[in-house]
Amino acid sequence: MSSTILHDAPKHPFLAGLGERVRALRARRGMTRKALAVAAQVSERHLANLEYGVGNPSILVLLQVTQALDCSLAEALGDQTTRSPEWLMIRGLLEQTDEADLHRVRKAIGQVLGTPHPGTQEYPLQRRRIALIGLRGAGKSTLGQLLAQDLGFPFVELSREIERVAGCSIPEIQALYGQNAYRRYERRALQETIETHAEAVIATPGGLVSDPASFNLVLEHCLSVWLQASPEDHMNRVAAQGDLRPMAGNREAMEDLKGILAGRAAFYSKADLSLDTSKAPLDDTFSALRVVVRDAIGLRSVTEYA
């Protein structure tokens, strides 16, 4: 197949950028190229050419038209953020804004819309939902259960709630209904969890950050903690559970894993707190997690975890 992929073909900068964004989106969603080709009903060769920046050049015609019209591709294609004058004006204000200012804007919007963020005066102390985010194998379930027991909060494994809402297992959801349906069930399960529990420790699926609506719910209604780990620890911990999804049978599993981590890291880093679970034994890691979470939610304890 490699001989049919145009690796050495001339690359237009726009097509090269498009390919990079497609690869990043695929990594963020934890999909192999083969899996995406099947889901999109395109050949793996065509998808490979797209990712290498030598995809169908007809999109360049649309690019030229939008440049002549002095508008974005999103506006020509009917993106959600172009559907009204207010959206377009907001886009115009934010186009040249750096990441730090965008972060401040997002938090300010949350407060205006009535969803105060942890760390603000308006955020009620009793709203103690702790959402653990990160890739599979980071320790969300193990540390989450310990933290919930320590705080006296319910522990919610969001994957189990997704299966409850859908009425079938996660592999069945994805096989029968596809990735988009899975994300809808995930969002509904998260919404119900937030509505049901004022206090809880929630272990979220690793790919939740791929859905902006779901991730916004986490950031707006929970104290979010990114549990980080080295790629080797991620792989070893998942293998110890007897499960290599979504990399089963893939000879380049470690490279795929590193790609997924790279694709999601910028989103995971939006969490309120972060903790590296590869640096210390379980007891020490939990002790550190316990301290930072209790401090963040204003819940102090006389005794330390032993």
C-alpha positions as a LaTeX table, in Angstrom:
\begin{tabular}{lrrr}
\hline
Residue & $x$ (\AA) & $y$ (\AA) & $z$ (\AA) \\
\hline
Met1 & 0.00 & 0.00 & 0.00 \\
Ser2 & 2.90 & 2.35 & 0.74 \\
Ser3 & 3.70 & 2.66 & $-2.97$ \\
Thr4 & 0.27 & 4.22 & $-3.60$ \\
Ile5 & 0.62 & 6.88 & $-0.91$ \\
Leu6 & 2.03 & 10.10 & $-2.34$ \\
His7 & 4.49 & 10.89 & 0.47 \\
Asp8 & 6.86 & 12.80 & $-1.81$ \\
Ala9 & 4.23 & 14.73 & $-3.79$ \\
Pro10 & 4.38 & 18.55 & $-3.58$ \\
Lys11 & 2.41 & 19.88 & $-0.63$ \\
His12 & 0.33 & 23.04 & $-0.61$ \\
Pro13 & 0.65 & 24.68 & 2.83 \\
Phe14 & $-3.12$ & 24.63 & 3.29 \\
Leu15 & $-3.36$ & 20.92 & 2.50 \\
Ala16 & $-0.39$ & 20.20 & 4.76 \\
Gly17 & $-2.10$ & 22.05 & 7.60 \\
Leu18 & $-5.37$ & 20.25 & 6.90 \\
Gly19 & $-3.56$ & 16.92 & 7.08 \\
Glu20 & $-1.96$ & 17.84 & 10.40 \\
Arg21 & $-5.33$ & 18.82 & 11.85 \\
Val22 & $-6.92$ & 15.55 & 10.68 \\
Arg23 & $-4.11$ & 13.56 & 12.28 \\
Ala24 & $-4.47$ & 15.54 & 15.51 \\
Leu25 & $-8.25$ & 15.01 & 15.57 \\
Arg26 & $-7.79$ & 11.29 & 14.95 \\
Ala27 & $-5.26$ & 11.04 & 17.77 \\
Arg28 & $-7.48$ & 13.00 & 20.15 \\
Arg29 & $-10.30$ & 10.54 & 19.51 \\
Gly30 & $-7.99$ & 7.57 & 19.97 \\
Met31 & $-8.63$ & 6.11 & 16.50 \\
Thr32 & $-6.20$ & 4.30 & 14.24 \\
Arg33 & $-6.10$ & 5.35 & 10.61 \\
Lys34 & $-7.71$ & 2.05 & 9.63 \\
Ala35 & $-10.56$ & 2.56 & 12.10 \\
Leu36 & $-11.20$ & 6.08 & 10.83 \\
Ala37 & $-11.16$ & 4.92 & 7.21 \\
Val38 & $-13.80$ & 2.31 & 8.02 \\
Ala39 & $-15.95$ & 4.80 & 9.98 \\
Ala40 & $-15.69$ & 7.44 & 7.25 \\
Gln41 & $-16.21$ & 4.88 & 4.47 \\
Val42 & $-13.11$ & 6.03 & 2.58 \\
Ser43 & $-10.07$ & 4.03 & 1.55 \\
Glu44 & $-7.14$ & 3.96 & 3.93 \\
Arg45 & $-4.94$ & 5.11 & 1.02 \\
His46 & $-7.11$ & 8.20 & 0.45 \\
Leu47 & $-7.06$ & 9.01 & 4.17 \\
Ala48 & $-3.29$ & 8.56 & 4.31 \\
Asn49 & $-2.84$ & 10.98 & 1.42 \\
Leu50 & $-5.09$ & 13.48 & 3.17 \\
Glu51 & $-3.04$ & 13.23 & 6.38 \\
Tyr52 & 0.23 & 13.61 & 4.47 \\
Gly53 & $-1.02$ & 16.83 & 2.93 \\
Val54 & $-1.60$ & 15.60 & $-0.60$ \\
Gly55 & $-5.38$ & 15.15 & $-0.41$ \\
Asn56 & $-7.95$ & 16.14 & $-3.00$ \\
Pro57 & $-6.88$ & 19.60 & $-4.21$ \\
Ser58 & $-10.47$ & 20.60 & $-5.06$ \\
Ile59 & $-10.77$ & 22.05 & $-1.57$ \\
Leu60 & $-8.20$ & 24.61 & $-2.68$ \\
Val61 & $-10.81$ & 26.05 & $-5.04$ \\
Leu62 & $-13.11$ & 26.67 & $-2.08$ \\
Leu63 & $-10.17$ & 28.21 & $-0.22$ \\
Gln64 & $-9.55$ & 30.62 & $-3.09$ \\
Val65 & $-13.23$ & 31.61 & $-3.18$ \\
Thr66 & $-13.34$ & 32.32 & 0.56 \\
Gln67 & $-10.16$ & 34.34 & 0.34 \\
Ala68 & $-11.70$ & 36.42 & $-2.45$ \\
Leu69 & $-14.81$ & 36.91 & $-0.31$ \\
Asp70 & $-12.67$ & 37.76 & 2.73 \\
Cys71 & $-14.41$ & 35.18 & 4.89 \\
Ser72 & $-13.39$ & 31.97 & 6.64 \\
Leu73 & $-13.93$ & 28.44 & 5.37 \\
Ala74 & $-16.13$ & 27.90 & 8.42 \\
Glu75 & $-18.45$ & 30.70 & 7.29 \\
Ala76 & $-18.73$ & 29.27 & 3.77 \\
Leu77 & $-19.39$ & 25.78 & 5.10 \\
Gly78 & $-21.98$ & 26.88 & 7.67 \\
Asp79 & $-20.08$ & 26.25 & 10.90 \\
Gln80 & $-22.10$ & 26.63 & 14.14 \\
Thr81 & $-20.12$ & 29.73 & 15.06 \\
Thr82 & $-21.21$ & 31.51 & 11.87 \\
Arg83 & $-24.97$ & 31.11 & 12.15 \\
Ser84 & $-25.73$ & 34.61 & 13.46 \\
Pro85 & $-24.23$ & 38.10 & 13.50 \\
Glu86 & $-23.46$ & 37.77 & 17.23 \\
Trp87 & $-21.48$ & 34.57 & 16.65 \\
Leu88 & $-19.51$ & 36.22 & 13.85 \\
Met89 & $-18.76$ & 39.27 & 15.99 \\
Ile90 & $-17.58$ & 37.08 & 18.85 \\
Arg91 & $-15.36$ & 35.14 & 16.45 \\
Gly92 & $-13.90$ & 38.41 & 15.22 \\
Leu93 & $-13.08$ & 39.51 & 18.77 \\
Leu94 & $-11.36$ & 36.23 & 19.58 \\
Glu95 & $-9.44$ & 35.54 & 16.36 \\
Gln96 & $-6.23$ & 37.29 & 17.46 \\
Thr97 & $-6.52$ & 36.35 & 21.13 \\
Asp98 & $-3.79$ & 34.27 & 22.78 \\
Glu99 & $-4.40$ & 31.15 & 24.90 \\
Ala100 & $-4.16$ & 32.94 & 28.24 \\
Asp101 & $-6.82$ & 35.49 & 27.29 \\
Leu102 & $-9.02$ & 32.80 & 25.76 \\
His103 & $-8.88$ & 30.95 & 29.08 \\
Arg104 & $-10.03$ & 34.07 & 30.92 \\
Val105 & $-12.81$ & 34.64 & 28.39 \\
Arg106 & $-14.08$ & 31.07 & 28.73 \\
Lys107 & $-14.26$ & 31.36 & 32.52 \\
Ala108 & $-15.97$ & 34.74 & 32.25 \\
Ile109 & $-18.56$ & 33.34 & 29.84 \\
Gly110 & $-19.25$ & 30.52 & 32.29 \\
Gln111 & $-19.95$ & 33.03 & 35.04 \\
Val112 & $-22.21$ & 35.13 & 32.79 \\
Leu113 & $-24.20$ & 32.04 & 31.84 \\
Gly114 & $-24.60$ & 31.00 & 35.46 \\
Thr115 & $-21.98$ & 28.25 & 35.64 \\
Pro116 & $-19.39$ & 29.56 & 38.12 \\
His117 & $-16.00$ & 27.88 & 38.00 \\
Pro118 & $-14.07$ & 26.48 & 40.98 \\
Gly119 & $-11.87$ & 29.14 & 42.49 \\
Thr120 & $-14.38$ & 31.97 & 42.03 \\
Gln121 & $-16.37$ & 33.51 & 44.87 \\
Glu122 & $-19.64$ & 32.58 & 43.20 \\
Tyr123 & $-18.71$ & 28.89 & 43.12 \\
Pro124 & $-20.62$ & 27.31 & 46.04 \\
Leu125 & $-18.47$ & 25.39 & 48.48 \\
Gln126 & $-21.02$ & 22.58 & 48.65 \\
Arg127 & $-20.64$ & 21.84 & 44.93 \\
Arg128 & $-17.93$ & 19.26 & 45.42 \\
Arg129 & $-17.78$ & 17.18 & 42.31 \\
Ile130 & $-14.28$ & 16.01 & 41.54 \\
Ala131 & $-13.80$ & 14.81 & 37.96 \\
Leu132 & $-10.67$ & 12.78 & 37.23 \\
Ile133 & $-9.58$ & 13.07 & 33.61 \\
Gly134 & $-6.76$ & 11.44 & 31.67 \\
Leu135 & $-5.97$ & 8.50 & 29.43 \\
Arg136 & $-6.72$ & 4.88 & 30.30 \\
Gly137 & $-4.21$ & 3.57 & 32.78 \\
Ala138 & $-3.63$ & 6.90 & 34.54 \\
Gly139 & $-5.19$ & 5.58 & 37.76 \\
Lys140 & $-8.61$ & 7.26 & 37.63 \\
Ser141 & $-10.56$ & 4.26 & 38.92 \\
Thr142 & $-8.08$ & 3.17 & 41.59 \\
Leu143 & $-7.34$ & 6.64 & 42.93 \\
Gly144 & $-10.94$ & 7.75 & 42.43 \\
Gln145 & $-12.32$ & 5.04 & 44.67 \\
Leu146 & $-9.75$ & 5.81 & 47.36 \\
Leu147 & $-10.51$ & 9.53 & 47.16 \\
Ala148 & $-14.28$ & 8.99 & 47.29 \\
Gln149 & $-13.91$ & 6.79 & 50.37 \\
Asp150 & $-11.69$ & 9.36 & 52.06 \\
Leu151 & $-14.07$ & 12.25 & 51.33 \\
Gly152 & $-17.24$ & 10.28 & 52.03 \\
Phe153 & $-18.50$ & 11.03 & 48.52 \\
Pro154 & $-20.12$ & 8.62 & 46.03 \\
Phe155 & $-17.77$ & 7.22 & 43.41 \\
Val156 & $-19.09$ & 7.32 & 39.84 \\
Glu157 & $-17.44$ & 5.36 & 37.04 \\
Leu158 & $-18.86$ & 7.28 & 34.11 \\
Ser159 & $-18.29$ & 4.38 & 31.70 \\
Arg160 & $-20.74$ & 2.29 & 33.72 \\
Glu161 & $-23.26$ & 5.16 & 33.63 \\
Ile162 & $-22.93$ & 5.34 & 29.84 \\
Glu163 & $-23.76$ & 1.64 & 29.61 \\
Arg164 & $-26.73$ & 2.12 & 31.92 \\
Val165 & $-28.08$ & 4.99 & 29.83 \\
Ala166 & $-27.56$ & 3.10 & 26.54 \\
Gly167 & $-28.75$ & $-0.26$ & 27.83 \\
Cys168 & $-25.74$ & $-2.08$ & 26.38 \\
Ser169 & $-21.97$ & $-2.28$ & 26.71 \\
Ile170 & $-19.62$ & 0.36 & 25.32 \\
Pro171 & $-18.22$ & $-1.98$ & 22.62 \\
Glu172 & $-21.81$ & $-2.70$ & 21.58 \\
Ile173 & $-22.65$ & 1.02 & 21.44 \\
Gln174 & $-19.71$ & 1.69 & 19.17 \\
Ala175 & $-20.28$ & $-1.38$ & 17.00 \\
Leu176 & $-24.05$ & $-0.88$ & 16.62 \\
Tyr177 & $-24.43$ & 2.89 & 16.61 \\
Gly178 & $-20.99$ & 4.40 & 16.02 \\
Gln179 & $-18.75$ & 6.95 & 17.69 \\
Asn180 & $-21.17$ & 9.87 & 17.42 \\
Ala181 & $-23.89$ & 7.96 & 19.26 \\
Tyr182 & $-21.40$ & 6.98 & 21.95 \\
Arg183 & $-20.53$ & 10.64 & 22.51 \\
Arg184 & $-24.25$ & 11.49 & 22.89 \\
Tyr185 & $-24.69$ & 8.76 & 25.50 \\
Glu186 & $-21.53$ & 9.96 & 27.24 \\
Arg187 & $-22.85$ & 13.53 & 27.42 \\
Arg188 & $-26.23$ & 12.39 & 28.70 \\
Ala189 & $-24.63$ & 10.20 & 31.39 \\
Leu190 & $-22.42$ & 13.10 & 32.49 \\
Gln191 & $-25.37$ & 15.51 & 32.63 \\
Glu192 & $-27.38$ & 13.06 & 34.74 \\
Thr193 & $-24.43$ & 12.51 & 37.07 \\
Ile194 & $-24.01$ & 16.26 & 37.59 \\
Glu195 & $-27.74$ & 16.73 & 38.18 \\
Thr196 & $-27.89$ & 13.80 & 40.62 \\
His197 & $-24.76$ & 14.39 & 42.69 \\
Ala198 & $-23.77$ & 17.64 & 44.40 \\
Glu199 & $-20.81$ & 15.73 & 45.80 \\
Ala200 & $-19.04$ & 12.92 & 43.95 \\
Val201 & $-15.75$ & 11.66 & 42.61 \\
Ile202 & $-16.20$ & 10.94 & 38.91 \\
Ala203 & $-13.80$ & 8.84 & 36.84 \\
Thr204 & $-14.29$ & 9.96 & 33.24 \\
Pro205 & $-13.45$ & 8.09 & 30.02 \\
Gly206 & $-10.14$ & 9.11 & 28.48 \\
Gly207 & $-11.72$ & 10.41 & 25.29 \\
Leu208 & $-14.26$ & 12.68 & 26.96 \\
Val209 & $-12.13$ & 15.71 & 26.07 \\
Ser210 & $-12.84$ & 14.96 & 22.39 \\
Asp211 & $-16.37$ & 16.29 & 22.83 \\
Pro212 & $-16.23$ & 20.04 & 23.62 \\
Ala213 & $-19.76$ & 20.05 & 25.06 \\
Ser214 & $-18.99$ & 17.26 & 27.54 \\
Phe215 & $-15.62$ & 18.69 & 28.47 \\
Asn216 & $-17.19$ & 22.10 & 29.10 \\
Leu217 & $-19.66$ & 20.43 & 31.48 \\
Val218 & $-16.73$ & 18.97 & 33.41 \\
Leu219 & $-14.86$ & 22.28 & 33.54 \\
Glu220 & $-17.95$ & 24.25 & 34.53 \\
His221 & $-19.49$ & 21.92 & 37.12 \\
Cys222 & $-16.57$ & 20.00 & 38.59 \\
Leu223 & $-13.17$ & 20.41 & 40.11 \\
Ser224 & $-11.15$ & 18.74 & 37.35 \\
Val225 & $-7.94$ & 16.81 & 38.02 \\
Trp226 & $-5.70$ & 15.56 & 35.22 \\
Leu227 & $-4.01$ & 12.32 & 36.23 \\
Gln228 & $-0.89$ & 12.01 & 34.10 \\
Ala229 & 1.36 & 9.01 & 33.54 \\
Ser230 & 4.20 & 8.02 & 31.25 \\
Pro231 & 3.24 & 6.20 & 28.01 \\
Glu232 & 4.94 & 3.07 & 29.35 \\
Asp233 & 2.85 & 3.14 & 32.54 \\
His234 & $-0.33$ & 3.71 & 30.57 \\
Met235 & 0.43 & 0.69 & 28.40 \\
Asn236 & 1.52 & $-1.57$ & 31.26 \\
Arg237 & $-1.47$ & $-0.74$ & 33.46 \\
Val238 & $-4.00$ & $-1.33$ & 30.69 \\
Ala239 & $-2.26$ & $-4.58$ & 29.74 \\
Ala240 & $-2.39$ & $-5.66$ & 33.39 \\
Gln241 & $-6.17$ & $-5.25$ & 33.19 \\
Gly242 & $-6.17$ & $-7.65$ & 30.25 \\
Asp243 & $-7.33$ & $-4.98$ & 27.83 \\
Leu244 & $-5.42$ & $-3.21$ & 25.06 \\
Arg245 & $-8.34$ & $-1.26$ & 23.56 \\
Pro246 & $-8.24$ & 0.71 & 21.34 \\
Met247 & $-4.86$ & $-0.65$ & 20.26 \\
Ala248 & $-5.46$ & $-4.40$ & 20.24 \\
Gly249 & $-3.63$ & $-6.16$ & 17.44 \\
Asn250 & $-1.75$ & $-3.02$ & 16.42 \\
Arg251 & 1.99 & $-3.59$ & 16.07 \\
Glu252 & 2.59 & 0.14 & 16.51 \\
Ala253 & 0.60 & 0.38 & 19.72 \\
Met254 & 3.13 & 2.48 & 21.61 \\
Glu255 & 3.40 & 5.03 & 18.81 \\
Asp256 & $-0.39$ & 5.22 & 18.62 \\
Leu257 & $-0.55$ & 5.71 & 22.38 \\
Lys258 & 1.99 & 8.53 & 22.24 \\
Gly259 & 0.00 & 10.13 & 19.42 \\
Ile260 & $-3.19$ & 9.99 & 21.47 \\
Leu261 & $-1.45$ & 11.54 & 24.47 \\
Ala262 & $-0.01$ & 14.30 & 22.31 \\
Gly263 & $-3.38$ & 14.98 & 20.70 \\
Arg264 & $-5.20$ & 15.26 & 24.03 \\
Ala265 & $-2.58$ & 16.86 & 26.26 \\
Ala266 & $-3.59$ & 20.43 & 25.36 \\
Phe267 & $-7.15$ & 19.62 & 26.46 \\
Tyr268 & $-6.23$ & 17.68 & 29.59 \\
Ser269 & $-4.06$ & 20.64 & 30.61 \\
Lys270 & $-7.21$ & 22.77 & 30.97 \\
Ala271 & $-7.96$ & 20.90 & 34.21 \\
Asp272 & $-7.88$ & 22.82 & 37.50 \\
Leu273 & $-5.24$ & 20.49 & 38.94 \\
Ser274 & $-2.81$ & 17.91 & 37.64 \\
Leu275 & $-0.90$ & 15.05 & 39.24 \\
Asp276 & 1.73 & 12.72 & 37.81 \\
Thr277 & 0.87 & 9.17 & 38.88 \\
Ser278 & 4.14 & 7.73 & 37.56 \\
Lys279 & 6.44 & 9.50 & 40.00 \\
Ala280 & 5.63 & 7.67 & 43.25 \\
Pro281 & 4.03 & 4.48 & 44.68 \\
Leu282 & 0.25 & 4.32 & 44.99 \\
Asp283 & 0.08 & 5.33 & 48.68 \\
Asp284 & 2.25 & 8.40 & 48.14 \\
Thr285 & 0.38 & 9.36 & 44.98 \\
Phe286 & $-2.97$ & 9.12 & 46.74 \\
Ser287 & $-1.67$ & 11.14 & 49.68 \\
Ala288 & $-0.65$ & 13.93 & 47.29 \\
Leu289 & $-4.01$ & 13.77 & 45.48 \\
Arg290 & $-5.88$ & 13.86 & 48.77 \\
Val291 & $-4.05$ & 16.97 & 49.93 \\
Val292 & $-4.52$ & 19.01 & 46.75 \\
Val293 & $-8.19$ & 18.08 & 46.36 \\
Arg294 & $-9.10$ & 18.76 & 49.99 \\
Asp295 & $-7.32$ & 22.08 & 49.80 \\
Ala296 & $-9.12$ & 23.00 & 46.56 \\
Ile297 & $-12.60$ & 22.27 & 47.91 \\
Gly298 & $-11.95$ & 23.77 & 51.33 \\
Leu299 & $-12.22$ & 20.49 & 53.19 \\
Arg300 & $-9.44$ & 20.09 & 55.73 \\
Ser301 & $-8.65$ & 17.09 & 57.90 \\
Val302 & $-6.65$ & 16.80 & 61.11 \\
Thr303 & $-5.28$ & 13.35 & 60.25 \\
Glu304 & $-3.19$ & 12.59 & 57.21 \\
Tyr305 & $-3.60$ & 9.51 & 55.05 \\
Ala306 & $-1.39$ & 6.73 & 56.36 \\
\hline
\end{tabular}
